[in-house]
Amino acid sequence: MTNTNTIPEEKKDNGPLTLDSGQLNKNVYPIFDKMMGRKDKEQLLHQRGVMVWFTGLSGSGKSTLAIALERELHAKGYLCRILDGDNIRSGINNNLGFSAADRIENIRRIAEVGKLFVDTGIITLAAFISPNDYIREMAGSIIGKEDFLEVYVSTPLEECERRDVKGLYAKARRGEISDFTGVSAPFEAPVHPALALDTSVLTVEESVRRLMALILPKIDN
């Protein structure tokens, strides 16, 4: 269940980037109904599109698992695409900061891009902290619940901070980064993820085996 004690401020602080459907340009005429459909693309690729959404603290192993999973799927002949937080913020989302409104818009854009990949039959692997139920539920609603596999990388904070591969925890502890998830901002663990993986206990290889067991029944066409 969404923690309504932490979400309302984010929903109120929607800034200039969040548009209601009523605000959309009335001169926009989508051509979705004229385009080739998802089934056509999936038949061409001999696979079904799906979104595997990795959520967890910074340093938990989200990107590491996404990269390893992509390599395993590629080796078996599946077409994949990774959407990673730092990559996305260096490109399509490079105009966003870290305000509550910008964090929501960051995930909204990612989910919309991810939906395009999924609808093209591509196995899409998204690695984002996405720290609360509201943001993850929004992403799942955009992509489609039936195509959205939430994977919680549940590595404990102590291990993530020990790794501190980007040096961000040290900066957060020194007060150089505000609202840093796990230190000065909360992380809401998913209640019912499709899969939970603790990389302080599981090897990358074992984690990938569990991921493949989850995903293969969903993608074989």
Buried (B, 14 or more C-beta within 10 A) or exposed (E): EBEEEBBEEBBEBBEEBEEEEEEEEEEEEEEEEEEEEBEEBBEEBEBBBBBBBBBBBBBBBBBBBBBBBBEBBEEEEBBBBBBBBEEBBEEBBEEBEEBBBBBBBBBBBBBEBBBEBBBBBBBBBBBBBBBBBBBBBBBBEBBBEEBBBBBBBBBBBEBBBEBBEEEBBEBBBEEEBEBBBBBEBEBBBBEEBBBBBBBBEBEBEEBBEBBBEBBEEBBEE
